[in-house]
């Protein structure tokens, strides 16, 4: 039962994210590149805040995976431009 509730919550969150992205990228609101930058920077800030709250300081250069970062960037750019169409 817990798995069903968590899955439902995740799917609802994804749907709401899609609606908010479409609203943010509406005519005259924001351009796709700027919106993508805001999404990536706010996500990085949130991860940094969670790490700080968890008491696990990490260096920005420690054990990163550039391929994962590249795919995240491609995902954000593709979806931001797709919301315009």
N, C-alpha and C positions, 0 to 999 in steps of 0.2 A: 504494500500500500504506500509506503514511504517513497519508493522509487517512482510510482505513478505521480504522486504529488510533486516531487522534485522535477520530474520530466515536464509536467504541466507548467510549473513555474518557469522553467528555462524556456519553453516554447513561447509562453506569454511574454517573457522579457524580450526575446528575439523579435517577436511581432511588434511590440511597442517601440523597440529600437528602430525598426524599419519605418514605422509611422513618423517618429520624431525626426529621423533623417530626411524623409521626404518633405516634411514641413520646413525643416531648416534650409533645405535646398530649393525651396519654392522660388517662383519668379521674383527677382529683386531682393532676395534674402541674403544668400551667401553663395560664393563660388565654390566649386568642387575642390579645388586645390587648398584654399584657405580652410574649408571645413575639414578636410583630411588632416591638415596640420593641427587644428584644434583638437581633433579626436585623438591623434597620436600623442600630443603633448599632455593632454589631460589624463590619458591612460598611463603615461609614464609617471606623472605626478602622483596619481592614485597608488600605483605600485610602490613608489618611493615612500609614500605615507604609510602604507600597510607594512612595509619592511621596517620602517622606523618605529611604528607602534608595536611591532612584534619583537623589537629589541635585537634585531639581527642586522647590524650595519654591514654594508657591502660596498665594494669599490665599483665604480662605473665600468672599469676595465676588466673585472674578474669574470672569467668563465662564461663569456657571452657566446651566443650562437648566431653568427651573422646570416647564415642561410635562413634561419627562422625569422629573423628580423626583416630580411628581404621579402619573404613570403607574406609577412604581416603587412608590410608596406604595399605590396602588390594588391593584396586583398582590399585594403582601405581605399586605395586609389580607384580600383575597378568598381567597387560598389558605390563610391561617391559619384563617379561619372555616370554609372548606370542609373542612379536615382534621378538624374536629370532627364533621362529619355523616356 
